[in-house]
Amino acid sequence: MRPVLFCPSENRIFVKRLYGATKNSLRGLGGGFRSEAALRDEAILLVAGVFLGFPIAPSAAWYVAMIGALLVLLAVEFLNTAVEKFTDYVTREQHAEIGRIKDFGSAAVFCMLCLAGLVWLAAIAVRCGLI
């Protein structure tokens, strides 16, 4: 019996799931950028980084690392925003544990900001011959 290399029904299901996931992702991106200043700020940082990274990056691998760090920063900010929105949905009351949860999300964003900054500083140092 010959193996089936192409199954039209499975490919249609895959394409349908991929289309749905893309639609949901784009809706999330749009909603996040419309409603959250921090997401807009980091998106602007990413766009600026895409253009400024070309002359700064010592190599293509450095450029990928620099832009990758900014993309991960944006992803962490989206996750932090999701946690904040969810906790606000659960209760609007001031609650110590929910405050700590929000602080953890904020700390994650801070750590990623530090990492992105370090990657960019290292790239600049390599470009300038300092390391």
Phi and psi in degrees as a GROMACS rama.xvg file:
@    title "Ramachandran Plot"
@    xaxis  label "Phi"
@    yaxis  label "Psi"
@TYPE xy
-80.9568  139.618  ARG-2
-70.2987  147.452  PRO-3
-88.0319  115.582  VAL-4
-92.2163  -21.8995  LEU-5
-136.422  120.471  PHE-6
-122.551  103.692  CYS-7
-57.3669  -37.3682  PRO-8
-68.3056  -39.6954  SER-9
-67.7356  -37.799  GLU-10
-66.0976  -36.9248  ASN-11
-65.6946  -40.3799  ARG-12
-64.402  -42.9253  ILE-13
-60.5154  -46.7872  PHE-14
-63.9397  -39.9536  VAL-15
-63.9902  -43.9183  LYS-16
-64.8122  -42.234  ARG-17
-62.6476  -42.0953  LEU-18
-62.4411  -45.7742  TYR-19
-63.4139  -42.6811  GLY-20
-65.0503  -40.3323  ALA-21
-64.3763  -43.1433  THR-22
-61.149  -44.699  LYS-23
-63.6987  -42.0487  ASN-24
-63.5526  -44.4861  SER-25
-65.6504  -36.7278  LEU-26
-64.2454  -40.5677  ARG-27
-65.5086  -42.6665  GLY-28
-60.6354  -49.1305  LEU-29
-62.2237  -46.0576  GLY-30
-64.0183  -40.2184  GLY-31
-64.8693  -45.1428  GLY-32
-68.1838  -32.5387  PHE-33
-71.6773  -34.4921  ARG-34
-102.974  -16.5266  SER-35
-123.808  118.493  GLU-36
-63.496  -38.7583  ALA-37
-62.2956  -38.6644  ALA-38
-67.2211  -40.2974  LEU-39
-63.1703  -43.0369  ARG-40
-60.6586  -43.8539  ASP-41
-73.5783  -28.5253  GLU-42
-67.5053  -40.7302  ALA-43
-62.9125  -40.9847  ILE-44
-60.6337  -41.4999  LEU-45
-64.1897  -46.7672  LEU-46
-61.7374  -44.6708  VAL-47
-61.8755  -40.1269  ALA-48
-64.439  -35.5325  GLY-49
-59.4626  -42.2429  VAL-50
-82.1468  -42.4747  PHE-51
-72.4608  -23.7366  LEU-52
-65.8535  -30.3891  GLY-53
-57.4058  -53.8889  PHE-54
-75.9394  -21.5667  PRO-55
-83.3019  -41.5454  ILE-56
-62.5405  129.064  ALA-57
-69.0744  -24.1346  PRO-58
-156.504  174.879  SER-59
-63.6127  -37.9728  ALA-60
-64.1446  -40.0217  ALA-61
-63.5337  -42.3478  TRP-62
-59.8466  -44.724  TYR-63
-61.3697  -42.8365  VAL-64
-64.7725  -41.0328  ALA-65
-65.0975  -46.7494  MET-66
-71.6312  -36.9631  ILE-67
-60.327  -41.0298  GLY-68
-62.3918  -38.8544  ALA-69
-69.7577  -36.3769  LEU-70
-65.8142  -41.6741  LEU-71
-65.7817  -38.3092  VAL-72
-57.9042  -45.9731  LEU-73
-62.6887  -40.9403  LEU-74
-63.4652  -42.7114  ALA-75
-64.6408  -38.2884  VAL-76
-65.0469  -38.7995  GLU-77
-62.7973  -42.5345  PHE-78
-64.3777  -41.1255  LEU-79
-62.4006  -42.9292  ASN-80
-62.0814  -40.668  THR-81
-62.7664  -42.6698  ALA-82
-62.7387  -45.1262  VAL-83
-62.6428  -46.1524  GLU-84
-62.7855  -40.5463  LYS-85
-66.0435  -44.6818  PHE-86
-66.4938  -34.3204  THR-87
-66.9028  -33.2438  ASP-88
-69.3488  -39.1343  TYR-89
-65.1858  -47.5284  VAL-90
-157.637  139.788  THR-91
-90.8003  -10.3306  ARG-92
-68.7964  152.688  GLU-93
-73.3362  122.067  GLN-94
-135.907  128.894  HIS-95
-58.7164  -43.6525  ALA-96
-67.8083  -39.6593  GLU-97
-66.4616  -37.3323  ILE-98
-60.2807  -40.845  GLY-99
-65.0236  -40.4388  ARG-100
-60.5018  -45.052  ILE-101
-63.4759  -38.2925  LYS-102
-63.6238  -36.8498  ASP-103
-62.6349  -42.9102  PHE-104
-62.0343  -42.1834  GLY-105
-63.9024  -39.2936  SER-106
-63.996  -37.0136  ALA-107
-63.3142  -42.1062  ALA-108
-63.1906  -43.0448  VAL-109
-60.3888  -44.7444  PHE-110
-60.3354  -41.0813  CYS-111
-70.5091  -35.7973  MET-112
-60.1451  -43.44  LEU-113
-61.7017  -44.8283  CYS-114
-63.0057  -45.8904  LEU-115
-61.1793  -42.4466  ALA-116
-61.4806  -42.2703  GLY-117
-63.7914  -41.6087  LEU-118
-61.1931  -46.5272  VAL-119
-66.4428  -41.2402  TRP-120
-63.5508  -40.5244  LEU-121
-64.1941  -40.2281  ALA-122
-62.7669  -43.191  ALA-123
-63.7468  -41.4732  ILE-124
-63.2302  -41.6478  ALA-125
-65.9139  -44.0183  VAL-126
-60.1269  -38.324  ARG-127
-84.5823  -2.63493  CYS-128
78.9198  18.2291  GLY-129
-80.2628  -26.7954  LEU-130
